[in-house]
């Protein structure tokens, strides 16, 4: 059997991503993703049920506190279904960002012993939690059909908002993973930011409240792409108003900017990851 020589060359200037190299290591990415999913549910009594038990328990708590006690409006939609549509997006985002931000440091044994594109490490949680997202989304669609007796035609737009969610989440996780290599305070900071982020994202409150109280800043909510995703999911699942076009465009631009920054910064850190971690 002929031995293969692996030649590692620097990227060309302004080359943010080497698609050919990622394609060559796609089997490793699949293995890391499947290992992440398998480990999460290994020796678990409930197994895949945890994929929707986590958002379901959040919905129960939020429905009691905000729906029954505080009477938060939900734009004519039953509050449990209203909040469930937002929780599934936020749960995916928070789980991926929390795990991806510490992924490079957590995989230091493998990183220091063998070469592979380091970008695969923070990308793995974004792909692994797609399984949970698919299960919880399927559960939400079933609940919507049973509760509302139908799905709106806008359900056809769901793949577009899910793509925006995955792209934004993977990019945010990659940025934080690169920062965490040099600054270990990032891990604690991520926990705080995720706790605060839940309340500034329209998960438990309707986006229309911003329109009524701060109409001039309504579309600026799109700076937070997850807010647009949440409203987009509600548009596709329960037929609420879609996110305004300026908000949607701003979210797309913000997500692209985060992606470029994530790849640029991670490329700069990648060369010294093995020495730092």
HELIX and SHEET records of a PDB file:
HELIX    1   1 UNK A   19  UNK A   24  1                                   6    
HELIX    2   2 UNK A   26  UNK A   41  1                                  16    
HELIX    3   3 UNK A   47  UNK A   49  5                                   3    
HELIX    4   4 UNK A   50  UNK A   62  1                                  13    
HELIX    5   5 UNK A   63  UNK A   69  3                                   7    
HELIX    6   6 UNK A   79  UNK A  101  1                                  23    
HELIX    7   7 UNK A  103  UNK A  106  1                                   4    
HELIX    8   8 UNK A  108  UNK A  111  1                                   4    
HELIX    9   9 UNK A  119  UNK A  128  1                                  10    
HELIX   10  10 UNK A  130  UNK A  148  1                                  19    
HELIX   11  11 UNK A  153  UNK A  157  5                                   5    
HELIX   12  12 UNK A  158  UNK A  182  1                                  25    
HELIX   13  13 UNK A  185  UNK A  200  1                                  16    
HELIX   14  14 UNK A  208  UNK A  213  1                                   6    
HELIX   15  15 UNK A  215  UNK A  223  5                                   9    
HELIX   16  16 UNK A  225  UNK A  237  1                                  13    
HELIX   17  17 UNK A  245  UNK A  270  1                                  26    
HELIX   18  18 UNK A  273  UNK A  276  1                                   4    
END                                                                             
